[in-house]
Amino acid sequence: MKKTFPVILVALLLFFALQPESANAAESAVNTGDTTFILFSSALVMLMTPGLALFYGGMVRKKNVLGTIMQSFIIIAIISVQWVLIGYTLAFGSDNFHLIGSMEWLGFQGVGMAPNPDYAATIPHQAFATFQLMFAIITPALITGAFAERMRFSAFIVFTLLWATFVYDPLAHWVWGVDGWMRNLGTLDFAGGTVVHISSGISGLVAAYFLGKRKGLGSEALVPHNIPMTLMGAGLLWFGWFGFNAGSALTAGSLAASAFIVTNTAAGAGALAWAACEVYRHGKATALGIASGAIAGLVSITPGAGFVGPLSAIVIGLLSGIICFFFVSVIKHKLGYDDSLDAFGIHGVGGTWGALATGLFASQSINPAGADGLFFGNPHLLTAQVISVLATIAFAGLSTFIILKLVKAIFGNIRVSEEDEIIGLDLTQHGEDAYDSSSLESGLAFITHTVPLSSGPI
């Protein structure tokens, strides 16, 4: 069976690859300006995942930096394949019971050069699918910050594949897919407050509880090993977020410009608010705090980026910095969970605030295709946002717990051994060291119980 499985897999891939492509639309149906904008935005969003790798990588101890960065990079590879094979059709295929997409685009069959007017009428269907792929990539990568420094790499790969297929793809259909139930409810989520940030934050919290605390937490200093690396990652995230939010307009027009400016404004406000909280509480503003505040502001503006104006963005960003700072510095310690790099404290909490804030500040004067929020006379939008937030929390949390139980049943244990955790994930999971080649040799010798690499040919 093990020998025949690869043959069957290759045969299936060849079958799909040899199917005729759908006919291209007339060139006049494709707007080259919009297409260029979306392809560039897709590249910006793709850059966010390596940026996240640096952001997270700088915050862990040096013995875990490659293991942490590796998690983000392998996700790019996993989801790039999963999305083409099954992810895109589950998320955006024609509706089944308002819950999941059909199999019509399995293996990207029918996803051609012609625009799909249900989603984006001026760009090739493949351009839209590619843009959405980049969201599907970064979402599970965000979760890794919650369980950093303690998950087995093999278990992590299986968890990621299952989570993307059974959590992210259905949620994307609920909110963005034609006839998805949250979309029909009137939920507004311009670029992923519920689909990306709440889902990943809540899933990270569940994973943090499931795996338990890092060894030494509370009894020794588990300090970031490279803050400049984290700041570089934060800068790349901020830069890429313009593609994330402005690109979600799907056309190079006034709505994209509006989303661009509110994204930048909220990020700045979040950074200032977090810094002010640090000065009030500790007497000093830190580089890590300013970076965290900027990310909190970016997270919170994401669901409303295409529906609110710059002044609303300032309020949303300021409050996100304050709220997320409070959760990270106070609530986390009171509840005792080990959200290593504050995936829940920033993405889960910031995404929740952003989704609710959209229900307050959204205005049809910004986007006539949206809806007015509570502050503009429409309480029904806030109700829809609350329902969507609660449903996302319940679905993502329960599904993640079930997936973790399943992965544990497969591997016996998701977490690395205590011995491996002491040595570090770089050596025990990957046989590499980020900074010291002598440690690499001794670590590999320990792991494999063979002679050191230096005593034999390379």
N, C-alpha and C positions, 0 to 999 in steps of 0.2 A: 504493500500500500504506500509506503514511504517513497518508493521508487516511481510509482505511477502518478503520484499527485503532481509533481512538477510538469509531467507530460500533459496531464489534463489541463493544468493552469495555462500552459503555453498554447494549447489548442483553443481554449476559450478566448484568450487574448487575440489570437490570429483570426478567429471567427468574427470578433467585433471589429478588428482592424480592417478586414476585407469587405465590410458592409459599405455600400455606396453612401457617400455623403449627401445631405440634403442640398437641393439646388440653392445656389447663391442668389441673394436679392440683387436687384439692379443697383449699380453703384450710387445712383441718386438717392437711394433709401438710407445710405450710410453717410453720416456727417463726419467728415474727416477731422474737424476740430474737436468734436465731442470724443471721437475715438482716440485721438492723441491724448486728450486730457485724461481719459479713463485708463489708458495703458500706463501713462506716467503716474497716475494715482495708485494703480496696482503695484507699480515698482516701489513707490513710497511706503505703502502698507507692508510689502514684503520686507523692506529694510527694517521695519519695526521689530520683527522677531529676532534678528541678530542684535539689534539695539537692546531688546529685552534681555538677551543672553548676557550682554555686558553689564546691564543694569543689575541683574541678579548676581552675575559672576563676581562683581566687585564687593558684594555684601556678604559673601560667604567666607569661610576660612580658606587659606591658600591650598590646603590639602583637598579641597572640594571644588575648586574653581573650574577645572576642565569638566568634571562630572556635571556641574550645574549648566555650563555653557552647552555641553553636549546634548542635554535634554531639549533645549530649544532647537538646536540644529537638526537633530534627528526627527523632530516633529515636522519640520519643513519637508523632509523627504517622505515621511509616512503619509501626511495629509495630501501632499501633491499627487500621490498615486490614488489614495482612497477617494479623493474628491472626483477624479475622472471616472473611476470604476463605479462608485455607488453614491458618494456623498452628495454630489450636486443634484442628482435626480430625487433623492430623498428630501432635500431641502427645498427645491424649487420646481419639482415636477408637478403635473396636474394633481389636484387635491384628492385625497382619500379621507373621508370622514372629518375633514377640517383639521387633521392631525399629522399627516405625513404625505410626502410626495409619491407619485406613482413611479413605476420602473421604466417609463417611456424614454428616459435619457440615460439608461444604464450604459456604462462604458462610453459616455458622451455621444451616443448615437442620436442624431437629430440636432445636436448642438453645433451649428455650422456658422457660416459667415453672415447669413441673413439676420437682421435684427429680430428680436422677439418683442413685439409691441406690448405684451403683458408686463414686461419688466423695464425695457429700455428700447425705445423706438428708433433711436438714431445711431446706435452703435452695433457692431456685430454681436450676435448671441455669445460667441466665444469670449469676446472682450468682457461682457457682463459676468460670465461664469468665472473668468480668471480673476476679476476684481473680487468677487465673493469668495474665491479660494483663499485669498490672502487673509480674510477675516477668519475663515475656518482654521487656518494655520496658527494664528497668534492666540486664539482663545484657549486651547488646551495648554499652550506654553505659559500662559498667565498662571495656571494652576500650580505649576512647578515651584513657584515661590513659597507656597504654603508648606510643602514637605521637603524643602531643600535639605541636603546633607544626610538623607537617611533612606531613600527608596532604592531597591534593587533595579538595575537597568533593564533586565529582561522583563520583570513584572511591569515596569513603567511603560514599555513599548506596548504590551498587550492592553494595559489600562487606557493608554492614549487612544488606541484604535477603537476600543469598545466605547469609550466616552464620546469620541467624535461622532460615531455612528448612531448611538442610541440616546445621546443627550443634545449635542450641538445641532445635528441635522434636523431632528424634530422641532426644536425650539426655533430654528431659523425659518422653518415652514410655518409655524404658528404665527410668527410676527411679520414675516416678509413674503411668504408664499401666497399666491393668489388663492383666496378662500380659506387661508389659515384662520383659526378661530380667534386669535388675538387681533389679527388684522380686521376681521369682521366686527369685533367688539369696538373698534375705533382706537386701539392702542397706537400711540405715536412712539416710534423708536427709530430715529433717523439713521443712526450708524452703529447701534449695538449696545445700548445701555442694559437691556435685559438679556439679549441673545449672547453678548460677549462678556460683559463685566459682572452682572449679577450671577450668571450661571457659573462662570469660572471662580468668582469669589466664594460663593456658597459651597461649590464642590471642593475648593481648597480647604475651607474650614472643616468639612466632613473628613477629608483626607488627613488633615492635621490631627484631629481627634483619633482617627482610626489607627494611624501609625504611632501615635504617642510622641512624647517630647524627645528632643535631642539629648544625648548623653552629655551631662555636665551643665545643662541649662539650670541656672540659678545658683550653681556652686562654683562656676568658673566663667571667665569673660569670653563670650562667643562674639568677638568683634569683627566688623568688616575688614578684609585684608587689603582692599584697594579702592578707596573712595574715588580717586580720579577716574577709574574704570567705570564706576557707577554713574558719575556725572557725564561721562561720554555716552553711556547708554541712555541716560535720561535725555540728553540733547538729541540723539538719534530718534528716540521715541517722540519727542516734541515735534521734530522735523517731519517724521513720517505721519504724524497725526493729521497733518493738513490733507494728505491723501485719504486718510481714514474718514474724516468728516466732510471736507469739501468735495471729495470724490463721490460721496454718497448722493450728491445732487444728480449724478449720472449725466450731466450736461455741463459744458463750460459756459455758464451764464451767471446771472445775478444771484441765484440761490447759492451757487458754489462760492461766490465772493462773500456772501453773508455768513455762510458756514465757516469760511476761512477766518474771518475777523473775530467771530465769537469764540472760536476754538483758541486762538492766541490770547484773547482777553481773559478767558476763564483760567487758562494755565497761569498767566501772570498773577491773577488775583489769588489763586490757590497757593502759589509759592509765597506770596506776601503774607497771607493769613497764617500759613504754617510757621513761617519765620517769626511772626509776631507772637504766636502761641509759645514758641520755644523761648523767646526773650522773656515773656511773662512768667513762664514756669521755671526756667533754668538760668535766665540771665544772659544767654548767648544764642545766636542763630547759627545753625550748623549747615554745612554744605549738603549733607545727606537729607536734612530736613527740608531745605529749599527744593531739592530735586523731588522729594516725596510729595511736597505740596503742589508742585507743578503737575505731576502725574495725577494727583487727586483732582485738580481742576480740569485736566483733560478728560478724565473718566466721567466726571459729573456733567460736562457739557455735551458729551457724545450723543445721548438720546435726544436732546433738544437742539442740536446744532443747526438744524434746518428749520427751526420753528420759533427761535427766540432772538431778540436783538442784543446789541452790545451792552446796554445798561443792565439788562437781565443777566447777561453772562457774567458781569462783575459780581452781582449778588450770588449767583450760583457758585462761582469759583471761590469767593471768599468763604461762604458757608461750607463748601466742601473741604477746604483746608482746615477749618475749625473742627468740623465733625470727624473727619478722618484722623486728625491729630488726637482727638479725645479717645477714639476707639483704639488707636495704636499704642498710646502712652498710658491709658488708664484701664479701659474695659478689658483689653487682652490680658493684662496682669491680674485683674480681679477674677476673671473666668478661668485662667490658668491653661489656656490652650497655647500650643507652640506653632503659631503661624509664622514660620521662620523669617520670611521676607515681606510679610504683611500683604499678602495677596488678597485676603479677605478684608483686612482693615482699610485698604485703598480701593480695590476693585469691587468687592461685594458691597461695602458701605457706600463708597462714592457712586457706584452705579445705581444703587437704590435711591439715594438722594437725587441723583440726576433724573431718574425716571419720574419721581414724584414732582420734582421741580418743573419738569416739562408740563405736567398737569396743572401747574400753577401759572407759568409764565408764557406758554405757547400763545402765538398770535397769528391770525390769518393775514394780518398786514405784512408779515414776513414771508409766509408761505400760504397762499390761498388753498392749496391742496391739503393743508393740515386742518387744525381746528383751534378755536380759542380755548384758553385754559381758564381756571377758576378766577384769576385776577382780571380776566376780560369777559366775565359774565357767563362762563360755561362750566358748571360744577361736574357735568357728566364726564368730561375728559379726565379729571382727577380720579373719579371713580374707576374708570377703565384702567388708568395707570396703576392704581392700588391693586386691582384684581390681577393684573398682569404680573406685578412684582411678587405678590403672594404665590401665584401659580408657578412662577419661575423658581422661586425659592424651594417650594415643595417638590417640584419635579426634579430639579437638578440635585437637590440634597438627597432625596430618596434613591434616585437612579444611581448616583455616585456611590452611595453606601452598598447597593446591590452589586455594582460592578467591582468594587473593592473586595467584597466577600467572595465573588466568583474568581477573581484573580488570585486571591489568597488560597482558595481551594485548588487552583491549578498549580501554584508554585510552592505551596506549603507556608511560605512567609514572604510578604511583600517587602519587609524592611531588611536591610543588610544586618549581618551579625554584629554583635557588640565589638568584636575584634576588628571587623572591617570598618566599622564606624570610627574607631580610634585611629586606624591607619589613614582613612580618608577614601572617598569614592574615586578619586583620580586613579590611584594605584590599584585598588581592589576591583573596581568595575571596568577600568579601561587600560590598566597597565601603563599609564602615562603620568608624568609630573610636569606641572606648568613651569616650574622655575629651577629645579635642581636635578640634573641628570644622575647624580650619585644616588639620590633617593629613589630614582626610577629603577636603577639596577638592583638595589637592595630590596626594594618593594616587590619587584618581579620575582626575585629569588625566593622571597618569603612566600609569595602567593603560589608559585608553581612548584616549590620545593625542589628546584634544580639548581645547578651551578649558576653563579652570576653571569649576566650577559658579557661582562668585560673579559671573562676567561675563555671565551670561544669566539668563533668568527661571527661577524654581523651579516 
